[in-house]
């Protein structure tokens, strides 16, 4: 087939169509190649799918235990006692609150060889300001005639330590019977060691008259 004066044949038309199609294909390829490539970035550390309370809220700093939070005495509390007698280093010693007689003896260098300490209650809790006498006889005060009673031949009671005496020992004191001895032990269990003889007035059943009878035979 011929198209006018240019002598365009069917072959020419087909060739032109193929050329145009090739140009369109090349143009489309360059356009697509020029588009930016989408890069998928994955974090090295994957986020947890669920969060625990520790991930959201920082750990609580523990409170320092004090006497207000625990109800116990702090480590700064102490007692000061006087260790006298047959120890290696007699004198004033300072110990933590809650220390016992055995701790006071250790702080004083220990008991000298051959000293009998059977009369000491080594497990007794110390009281601030007290004196511990080791291996020495406590002098017996001469009782007044009134305190000896009117019965001839009545033996003079021995002096006893209010903080270590048993009920039987307390009952040997003038004016102290089983009921009063039990009251003394009950007071000691509730309030701790006696710090002075006149604290006997705080014991049920002991008044000024009874104290006057026994004060020469007791010590702390």
Helices and strands as residue ranges (DSSP letters): G 4-6, H 10-34, H 53-56, H 67-70, E 78-85, E 91-96, H 101-107, E 131-134, G 145-148, E 160-161, H 167-170, H 178-191, G 197-202, H 208-214, G 215-217, E 218-219
